[in-house]
Amino acid sequence: MYLSNDERIRLGLQQYGSDVPEEVVAAAEAALAGACCVAPAKPATKTRARTTKGQFEGDDPATTEVNEAFVDG
């Protein structure tokens, strides 16, 4: 099946030439149709740790595997 450059880019089929097998086009269109309805994941926001007085807590440089400045560390 002949596809223009714009169509191949839209479907993510840049590795093919202008003649793309119909099965590949159908699979790419189905994947593209399913991906449109899924909202992108929001990055997790980190929450700063606070002392009992409400001030930001600092990180202890002695513990490299844990970041005490954030609640989720």
C-alpha positions in Angstrom: 0.0 0.0 0.0 1.4 3.4 -1.0 1.8 5.9 1.9 3.1 9.4 1.6 5.8 10.6 3.9 3.3 12.5 6.1 1.2 9.4 6.6 4.2 7.2 7.4 5.3 9.8 10.0 1.8 10.0 11.5 1.7 6.2 11.9 5.3 5.9 13.1 6.3 3.8 10.0 9.4 5.8 9.0 11.5 2.6 8.6 9.4 1.5 5.6 9.6 2.9 2.1 6.6 4.3 0.4 5.2 0.8 -0.2 4.0 -0.5 3.2 2.3 -3.9 3.8 -1.5 -3.5 4.5 -1.2 -5.5 7.7 1.4 -3.2 9.1 -0.7 -0.1 8.2 -3.8 -1.7 9.9 -1.9 -2.5 13.0 -0.4 1.0 13.2 -3.8 2.6 12.7 -5.3 0.4 15.4 -2.5 1.3 17.9 -2.8 4.9 17.1 -6.6 4.8 17.6 -6.2 3.1 21.0 -3.5 5.6 22.1 -5.7 8.7 21.5 -8.0 7.9 24.4 -5.4 7.4 27.1 -4.4 10.5 29.0 -0.6 10.9 29.5 0.6 10.0 33.0 1.3 13.0 35.2 4.8 13.0 36.8 4.7 12.3 40.5 5.2 15.5 42.6 7.5 15.2 45.5 6.4 16.6 48.9 9.1 18.4 51.0 9.6 17.1 54.5 9.0 19.6 57.3 10.2 19.8 60.9 7.8 20.0 63.8 8.1 23.8 63.6 7.0 23.7 59.9 10.4 24.5 58.4 11.8 22.6 55.5 14.0 19.7 56.6 17.4 19.2 55.0 19.0 16.1 53.5 21.6 14.2 55.5 24.7 13.8 53.3 25.7 10.7 55.3 22.8 8.7 54.0 23.3 8.5 50.2 20.5 6.0 49.5 17.7 8.1 51.2 16.7 11.7 50.7 15.3 13.0 53.9 14.4 16.4 52.4 11.4 14.8 50.8 8.6 12.7 52.4 8.7 10.0 49.8 12.5 10.0 50.0 
